[in-house]
């Protein structure tokens, strides 16, 4: 999960998907991480407004610490999912040729008509963070369904 600073959107998506994976007892098969394309907040915990909004819905972001995307992420992960088009373009230009990871927008897995998760950072403590959660929850549920199908196919092939 990738956004600009790794303190609002991507940690929210990370926390949501991680919880959904735990609820399905799939933690040993699916790893989730998040990072930022910038180095603005390296070492910081998620924005307190993101933490509070997530907690109200039963998600924990407390253990996350912001980091920047690393070169090995493109080989370590199967999917690198950007929260918006600008960060996707940044990832595409940073990716080594022939990288393993599929670079996509998170909301490409969503039932929503929008393609980008809006950045709530400069907004107030309320609605923006709730909108992020609404979009991310939908996309993560759809993404997890896809990942479960991929896991089933992999198990069948073995």
N, C-alpha and C positions, 0 to 999 in steps of 0.2 A: 504494500500500500504506500503510495507516494503522493506527497503534496510539496509545497514550497519549503516550509520550515519544520515540518514534522511535529507540530504542537497542537493542531486543531483537527483537521480533516483526516489525515492518514492515521493518527493514533486512534481516532474514533472508529474508523473502518477496521483497523487492527483488532481493537477490543470487541467490536460486534462480531466479526467473523470468528475470532478465537472462542467466544462464548457459544456461538452456534455450533462450532466444531466440538466443543466439550459436551454440549447437550446431546450430541449424536454419538458420543464415545469414539471420536475419530482423531483424537489428539496425537496418537502414535503414528498416524498416517499423513497428517496435514500440518505443516508448520506455517505460521503467520508471522510476519515482521512488518515494520514500517520504517520509512526514512524520508528525508527531504532532499530536494534537489539543491537547496542552498545550505550554507553553513551558519546561518543566522542564530540558530538555537541549539547547536550541538551541546549535549550534556544536560539540557533542560528537561523537566517533566512537562507533560501536556499542559496546555492552558487551563487554569482553574475552572473556567467556564465550560470547557469541554468535559473535564472530569465531572463537574456537577451535573451537567445534562445527561451524561452517560450513566452516572450513578442512579439518577431518577428512573432510568429504564432497566436497571439491573446489570449494567456493564461496569467493569473495573478497568481503569486506565492507569492506576496508581504506580504500577511497576515499570511503566514504559519510560524510556529516556530517549530524547531526540538524537538522531544521528544523520549523517549525510549518506546518500547513495554511494556505494563502493563498486569498484570495477568487478569484483568477484560476485556481486549480486546478480549480474547478468548470466552467470553460469550456475550459481547455487539454486536459484529459484526457477520454477516452471512458468510462473506468471509474475509480471511486474505491472501493477495496476495503478494508473495515474488518476488523480481526482479531477483533473481538468486538462484541457487541450494544450495549454502552455507547458505544463509539466510533462505531458506525453511527448511533445516535440523535443524538449530538453533530453528526455530519456532516449529518444530515437537518435539524437545526434551524439549522445555519449556512449551508446551501445557499441561494443566491438562487432565487427562483421561476423556473421554466422553465430551470434549469441544464442544460447539455448532458450532463454526466457521469451515468452510471448508478451509483447508490450501492447497494452490496451488501456482504454478508459474503464474504470470500475463500472461506470453506469452503462457500459455496453452490455452488461448482464442484467440490467434493470428493466422493469416494466414502464419506467418513466420516460417521458418524451425528451427530457433534457439530457445533454451529454456531459455536463460538468457539475460537480459538487461545488456550490458557491462557498467562497472563503468567508467564514463568519468573524475573522479576527478583528476587524475594525468596527464591527457592529456592537450592539448592546449585549447584555448577558442572556437575553431571552430567545427570541424567535429564530435567529440565524443558526444557533446550535441545534435547535429542534428540527429545523429543515434539513440540516446535515444528517442528523440521525434518521429521519424519515427516509431520505434517499439512500443512505448507506445500508440501512436494515433491509430494504427491498432488494438492492443489488447483491448484498451478501447472501441472502436466502437463495436467490437465483444462482449465484456463483457456487454455493455449496451443493446445490442439486447437480450442477454440471460436474463438480469435482467428485461427487459420489458416483455418478455414472462412469467417470473415468476410472475411478478405483475399482468398480465392479468389472469393467472391461479388462483392466490389468490383471485382476485376480483370475478371471476366466481364461485369459491367455496363458497363464502360468500353469 
